[in-house]
Amino acid sequence: MTAEATAVSLDAIDAALTAATPGLGEDEQRLAAAVLRLLSAGEPACIAAAAAAAGMPVPRAGLTLRSWPAVFWDGRGRVTGFWGLALAEMPYRICHAGIGLHAWCAWDPLFLARGHRRPAGRHRGPGHR
């Protein structure tokens, strides 16, 4: 028995992952994109800034963010990690617009860069090649 290799485009992978994920309404999509953009500046994202960027009331943005999995917070109630992107040191580093960020796993930089619509450099942590 031999395995047959099949080429799959990034768009096909993106579509498959989107189909497998619970649907987000337009407001939630804007909120998620806002948090990722704010974090990509290299600083924790506060709820008020994310809400303003998403055009969403602050209380609703806070409730929504706190209801989602894989959202990490600091002691001041700011988001420091969100759906694969982290400010804390992780095994995978991302360089976005000259700012050093981190990803939770090797796949995350592929999708995070696509979400920003800009290329991002991907690097394995120290000692890995």
VENKA-V909491 format. One record per backbone hydrogen bond with DSSP energy under -1.0 kcal/mol. NH is the residue of the N-H (numbers start at 1). CO is the residue of the C=O. E is the energy in kcal/mol with one decimal. If there is no record, write none. Layout:
# VENKA-V909491
((NH	CO	E) (NH	CO	E))
This chain:
# VENKA-V909491
((13	9	-2.0) (14	10	-2.8) (15	11	-2.5) (16	12	-2.2) (17	13	-2.6) (18	14	-2.3) (19	15	-2.3) (20	16	-1.4) (29	25	-2.5) (30	26	-2.4) (31	27	-2.3) (32	28	-2.7) (33	29	-2.4) (34	30	-2.4) (35	31	-2.5) (36	32	-2.3) (37	33	-2.4) (38	34	-2.7) (39	35	-2.8) (40	36	-1.9) (41	38	-1.4) (42	39	-2.6) (45	79	-2.4) (50	46	-2.1) (51	47	-3.1) (52	48	-2.5) (53	49	-2.4) (54	50	-1.8) (55	51	-1.0) (56	51	-2.6) (61	57	-2.4) (62	58	-2.6) (63	59	-2.3) (64	60	-2.6) (65	61	-2.8) (66	62	-2.4) (72	81	-3.0) (74	78	-2.2) (77	74	-1.7) (79	45	-3.1) (80	72	-3.1) (81	72	-1.4) (82	85	-3.1) (83	70	-2.2) (85	82	-2.1) (86	102	-3.0) (87	80	-2.4) (92	103	-1.3) (93	123	-3.2) (94	101	-2.5) (95	121	-1.7) (96	99	-2.6) (99	96	-2.0) (101	94	-3.4) (102	86	-2.0) (103	92	-3.4) (104	84	-1.4) (110	107	-1.2) (111	107	-1.1) (112	108	-3.0) (113	109	-2.2) (114	110	-1.1) (115	111	-2.0) (116	112	-1.3) (118	113	-1.3) (121	95	-1.7) (123	93	-2.5) (125	91	-2.3) (128	125	-1.7))
